[in-house]
Amino acid sequence: MRLFHYLFLSLVGELATNRPVQAQRVETTLPVFNQQRQRITESGMFTVTAWGAGNLIANGLSLKNASGSNKAFYQMNMAWGAVDLLLGGVGLLGNRRAKTDLSVYESLEEQQKIEKIFLVNAGLDVAYVTGGFYLRERAKAQEKNSERNEGYGRSLVLQGGFLLLFDGAMYAVHRAHFKRNKGFWQRLEVAGSGVGVKVNF
């Protein structure tokens, strides 16, 4: 659980350290804004990767002498750890290849897309946690596979709970990053065309 607290507090720290963009021109400000978005995402992917690696190591060691529901708990945690490690690694590679020299509309599109991804994921996380509680209740009601259901249920509650906090925090940090640059976005106009860029907050 210390790993959980450390990773989550590190992620939330992005919200406090992320600073608004002060540049005045679109051609210089947009790349900086996009770079900041990428740094936030990179911090998140590092968090998921570390969580996955920590799950594999800690639960792998605990599995050696485990039995009953604890064995199922550690096994499921290791499975989640492998998935998190893979997704985090792929996310890091994809984020580093992402472009920062985007237009105004492309930047807004990318910002909205990343916010929507974490918001949708948070909804899925609620389903994981709910499924975990369901398995635990089923373990109490049915003797068959009760230890497995109890162990898997505990794991789903833990892993889903972590991901819910993670995705919620990532959405909040990305949204705050956008809002902290509110003045910049409200000043934006397409040069020479007289067409304004309307952004809702």
Secondary structure, 3 states (H helix, E strand, C coil): CHHHHHHHHHHHHHHHHCCCCCCCCHHHHHHHHHHHHHHHHHHHHHHHHHHHHHHHHHHHHHHCCCCHHHHHHHHHHHHHHHHHHHHHHHHHHHHHHCCCCCCHHHHHHHHHHHHHHHHHHHHHHHHHHHHHHHHHHHHHHCCCCHHHHHHHHHHHHHHHHHHHHHHHHHHHHHHHHHHCCHHHHHHCECCCCCCECCCCC
